[in-house]
Amino acid sequence: MPPHLPFRLQPIVVLENGTAIGHELLAGDPRCPDWTSQQWQRWYVVLNTMLRDLPANPPLWINLDSTHLANPAIRRGVERVIADRPCVLEWTGRHASDAQHQDAATLLRDWSRQNVPVAVDDVGDG
C-alpha cells in the first residue's frame, strides 16, 4: 500500500447559497509543497489510492501544469482518478516550454471531448 501523502480539500461553493459544488484537491498541508518532479510524480501516481475513501460527489478539481501532463506516469495516475470519480481538471499554465503547453492543450482538449470538464487555474498569479 502506498504511503499517505499530504493533501487538503478546499470547498468550491456557490456564493448565493453556500452549497459546495466541488472540492479543489491541493497537495500538501497546510500549503503547496516545493516538490521535485519525482515527488510530484509519486503524488499523482498514488492519488487514486489516497482518494478511495472520499465520497465520489461533489466532484474533485485537480490542478495540473503542462510539465505534469508531459509525464506519462502522472497522466496514467490522473486517468485512473477520472475513471473512478467526477473530476474537473484545472490546467495551470506555468513551468513549461511552449511545446509542453501545446501538448498539454491537445491532451486536455481530448479529455474534454470525453466529457471531462477542463478549467484554467491562475494559481494565485492573478
C-alpha positions in Angstrom: 0.0 0.0 0.0 1.5 3.4 -0.9 2.2 5.8 1.9 -0.2 8.6 2.6 1.0 11.9 1.0 -0.4 15.1 2.4 -3.4 16.8 0.7 -6.2 19.0 1.6 -9.6 19.8 0.1 -10.9 23.4 -0.4 -14.6 23.6 -1.0 -15.8 25.4 -4.1 -19.1 27.0 -3.1 -22.0 28.8 -4.7 -21.9 32.3 -3.1 -25.6 32.8 -3.2 -26.4 29.8 -1.0 -23.2 28.4 0.3 -23.7 25.0 -1.4 -20.4 23.1 -2.1 -20.4 22.1 -5.7 -16.9 20.5 -5.5 -13.6 20.4 -3.7 -10.3 21.6 -5.1 -7.7 18.9 -4.3 -4.5 20.5 -3.2 -1.2 18.9 -2.4 0.4 19.5 0.9 -0.8 20.6 4.3 -1.1 23.4 5.1 0.2 24.7 1.7 1.5 23.5 -1.6 4.9 21.8 -1.2 8.0 22.7 -3.2 8.4 19.2 -4.5 10.8 17.8 -7.2 9.4 16.3 -10.4 9.8 12.8 -8.9 7.9 13.8 -5.8 5.0 15.2 -7.9 5.0 12.1 -10.0 4.7 9.9 -6.9 1.8 12.0 -5.6 -0.2 11.7 -8.8 0.6 8.0 -9.2 -0.8 7.1 -5.8 -3.6 9.7 -5.9 -6.4 7.3 -6.7 -5.5 5.1 -3.8 -5.3 8.0 -1.4 -8.8 9.2 -2.5 -10.6 5.9 -2.4 -12.3 6.6 1.0 -13.6 10.0 -0.1 -17.2 10.2 -1.4 -17.5 10.5 -5.2 -19.6 13.6 -5.0 -19.2 16.5 -5.1 -16.5 16.4 -7.9 -12.8 17.0 -7.3 -11.0 19.8 -9.0 -7.4 18.6 -9.8 -4.6 21.0 -10.6 -2.1 20.0 -13.4 0.5 22.0 -15.1 2.0 21.3 -18.5 5.1 19.5 -17.1 2.8 17.2 -15.1 0.8 16.4 -18.3 4.1 15.7 -20.2 4.9 12.9 -17.7 3.3 9.6 -18.7 3.2 8.2 -15.1 1.3 11.3 -14.0 -1.1 11.1 -16.9 -1.9 7.5 -16.1 -2.4 8.4 -12.4 -4.9 11.2 -13.4 -6.6 8.8 -15.9 -7.2 6.4 -13.0 -8.8 9.1 -10.9 -11.1 10.5 -13.7 -12.2 6.9 -14.5 -13.4 6.4 -10.9 -15.0 9.7 -9.9 -16.3 13.0 -11.3 -13.4 15.5 -11.7 -12.6 18.9 -13.2 -9.1 19.2 -14.5 -7.6 22.6 -13.7 -4.7 23.5 -16.0 -2.2 25.8 -14.6 -0.3 27.3 -17.4 3.2 27.7 -15.9 6.5 25.9 -15.5 6.8 24.6 -19.1 8.1 25.1 -22.6 5.9 26.2 -25.5 6.0 22.6 -26.8 4.8 21.2 -23.5 2.0 23.8 -23.3 0.9 22.8 -26.8 1.0 19.1 -26.0 -1.0 19.8 -22.7 -3.6 21.8 -24.6 -4.1 18.8 -27.0 -4.4 16.3 -24.2 -6.8 18.5 -22.3 -8.9 19.0 -25.4 -9.0 15.2 -25.9 -10.1 14.7 -22.3 -12.7 17.4 -22.7 -14.1 15.6 -25.7 -14.5 12.6 -23.4 -16.7 14.8 -21.2 -14.1 15.5 -18.6 -14.5 19.2 -17.6 -11.4 21.4 -18.0 -10.8 24.7 -16.4 -7.9 27.2 -16.1 -6.4 28.0 -12.7 -4.3 31.1 -12.2 -2.5 29.5 -9.1 -2.6 32.8 -7.4 -0.9 34.5 -10.3 -3.9 36.8 -10.6 
